[in-house]
Amino acid sequence: MGEWLVRSETPSHADVIVVLAGDPSGHRILRAAQLVKQGYSSTVLVSGPGGAYDLHECDLAIPFVVRRGYPASWFLPVPHSAHSTEEEGKALLLVLQKLRAHTVLVVTSDYHTRRAWRTLRAQWPGVDVHMIACDDEFFSPSGWWHTREGRKTFLLEWTKTFAATVGM
């Protein structure tokens, strides 16, 4: 059941890369930076809901990736006040429309890819959405039950998947 949560594709050229919020360890933005370095796109939208100490996540993530040697010019912050993937998708769509992006690589944690793909594909008509999974140190699709954090991640993601399916 853990493997079902994952919907990942091989990267291909895209108009823009989107990093979804919710990764305090930086795996998602580092994966996006690698994709730019490999030539898949030149621009990364960094989703940034408000949160800790009056800062948006994008205001923390971009300096994090810059300290690891990637140019700040690759990353565009998208601060917003979303509290769900659905709300986040709506906030990001406005920027995608301004950029006239038609093909998007979406980077998120592996366990989040299937639900995010379903949500964004429905919200972004005319946008070709490709999911790029990045590993999570606590969740393994084939061994999530081995750690407490893996079990919590599994349960929470399945709860969110069910809620999204029934329209909650």
C-alpha positions as CSV (number, residue, x, y, z in Angstrom):
1,M,0.0,0.0,0.0
2,G,3.0,2.3,0.5
3,E,4.1,1.8,-3.1
4,W,0.7,2.8,-4.4
5,L,1.1,6.3,-3.0
6,V,4.1,6.8,-5.3
7,R,3.6,8.1,-8.8
8,S,6.9,9.2,-10.2
9,E,8.1,9.8,-13.7
10,T,11.4,10.1,-15.5
11,P,12.2,13.8,-15.9
12,S,11.8,15.4,-19.2
13,H,12.2,19.0,-20.4
14,A,9.6,21.4,-18.9
15,D,8.7,25.1,-19.0
16,V,9.1,25.2,-15.2
17,I,9.7,23.1,-12.2
18,V,7.5,23.4,-9.1
19,V,8.6,22.5,-5.6
20,L,5.6,21.7,-3.4
21,A,5.8,22.9,0.2
22,G,6.0,20.6,3.2
23,D,9.6,19.5,3.3
24,P,11.5,21.0,6.2
25,S,14.7,19.0,5.4
26,G,15.2,20.4,1.9
27,H,15.1,17.2,-0.1
28,R,12.5,18.6,-2.6
29,I,14.3,21.9,-3.4
30,L,17.7,20.1,-3.7
31,R,16.1,17.6,-6.2
32,A,14.7,20.6,-8.2
33,A,18.1,22.2,-8.2
34,Q,19.6,19.0,-9.6
35,L,17.0,19.0,-12.3
36,V,17.9,22.5,-13.4
37,K,21.6,21.6,-13.4
38,Q,20.8,18.6,-15.6
39,G,19.0,21.0,-18.1
40,Y,15.4,20.0,-17.6
41,S,14.3,23.6,-17.0
42,S,15.8,26.9,-16.1
43,T,13.2,28.1,-13.5
44,V,12.0,26.7,-10.2
45,L,8.8,27.9,-8.5
46,V,9.2,27.4,-4.8
47,S,5.9,27.1,-3.0
48,G,5.9,28.9,0.3
49,P,3.0,28.8,2.8
50,G,3.4,31.0,5.8
51,G,4.4,29.2,8.9
52,A,7.2,29.4,11.5
53,Y,8.1,32.8,13.0
54,D,6.3,34.8,10.4
55,L,8.3,33.3,7.5
56,H,7.2,31.6,4.4
57,E,8.7,28.3,3.6
58,C,10.1,29.6,0.3
59,D,12.0,32.3,2.3
60,L,13.8,29.5,4.1
61,A,14.1,27.0,1.3
62,I,15.8,29.3,-1.3
63,P,18.6,30.4,1.0
64,F,19.1,26.8,2.0
65,V,19.7,25.7,-1.6
66,V,21.9,28.7,-2.3
67,R,24.1,27.8,0.7
68,R,24.6,24.5,-1.1
69,G,26.0,26.2,-4.2
70,Y,23.1,26.7,-6.5
71,P,22.4,30.2,-7.9
72,A,19.5,32.1,-6.4
73,S,18.5,33.2,-9.9
74,W,17.1,29.7,-10.6
75,F,14.4,30.0,-7.9
76,L,11.2,32.1,-7.8
77,P,9.5,32.3,-4.4
78,V,5.7,31.9,-4.4
79,P,4.6,33.0,-0.9
80,H,1.0,32.2,-0.1
81,S,-1.3,31.2,2.8
82,A,-2.4,27.8,1.6
83,H,-3.2,25.0,4.1
84,S,-3.6,22.1,1.7
85,T,-2.3,20.8,-1.6
86,E,-5.6,21.9,-3.2
87,E,-5.1,25.5,-2.0
88,E,-1.4,25.4,-2.9
89,G,-2.3,24.3,-6.4
90,K,-4.6,27.3,-6.8
91,A,-2.0,29.7,-5.6
92,L,0.6,28.2,-7.9
93,L,-1.7,28.2,-10.9
94,L,-1.8,32.0,-11.0
95,V,2.0,32.1,-11.4
96,L,2.0,29.3,-13.9
97,Q,-0.5,31.3,-16.0
98,K,1.7,34.4,-15.8
99,L,4.7,32.4,-17.0
100,R,2.6,30.7,-19.7
101,A,3.8,27.4,-18.5
102,H,2.4,24.4,-20.3
103,T,4.7,21.6,-19.1
104,V,5.6,21.3,-15.5
105,L,7.8,19.0,-13.4
106,V,6.4,18.9,-9.9
107,V,8.8,17.8,-7.2
108,T,7.5,16.4,-4.0
109,S,8.1,13.6,-1.5
110,D,7.5,10.1,-2.9
111,Y,4.6,9.4,-0.6
112,H,2.8,12.6,-1.8
113,T,3.2,12.2,-5.5
114,R,0.0,10.3,-6.4
115,R,-2.4,12.5,-4.4
116,A,-0.6,15.7,-5.6
117,W,-0.8,14.6,-9.2
118,R,-4.5,13.9,-9.0
119,T,-5.1,17.3,-7.3
120,L,-2.9,19.4,-9.6
121,R,-4.0,17.7,-12.8
122,A,-7.6,18.5,-12.0
123,Q,-6.8,22.1,-11.1
124,W,-4.4,23.0,-13.9
125,P,-6.3,22.4,-17.1
126,G,-4.0,22.7,-20.1
127,V,-0.9,22.0,-18.1
128,D,1.0,18.8,-18.6
129,V,1.9,17.7,-15.1
130,H,4.8,15.3,-14.5
131,M,5.6,14.1,-11.0
132,I,9.2,13.8,-9.8
133,A,9.5,11.9,-6.5
134,C,12.2,12.6,-4.0
135,D,13.1,10.3,-1.2
136,D,12.1,10.9,2.4
137,E,14.3,9.8,5.2
138,F,11.4,8.6,7.2
139,F,9.2,6.9,4.6
140,S,10.1,4.0,2.4
141,P,7.4,2.8,0.0
142,S,8.4,-0.8,0.5
143,G,9.3,-0.6,4.2
144,W,7.3,2.2,5.8
145,W,6.3,0.1,8.8
146,H,9.8,-0.3,10.1
147,T,9.9,3.1,11.8
148,R,7.4,5.1,13.8
149,E,7.8,8.1,11.5
150,G,7.2,5.9,8.5
151,R,4.0,4.6,10.0
152,K,2.8,8.1,10.8
153,T,3.6,9.3,7.3
154,F,1.8,6.3,5.8
155,L,-1.3,6.8,7.9
156,L,-1.5,10.6,7.4
157,E,-1.0,10.3,3.6
158,W,-3.7,7.6,3.3
159,T,-6.0,9.7,5.4
160,K,-5.5,12.7,3.1
161,T,-5.9,10.6,0.0
162,F,-9.2,9.2,1.3
163,A,-10.4,12.7,2.3
164,A,-9.5,14.1,-1.2
165,T,-11.2,11.1,-2.9
166,V,-14.5,11.8,-1.1
167,G,-14.2,15.6,-1.4
168,M,-13.4,16.5,2.1
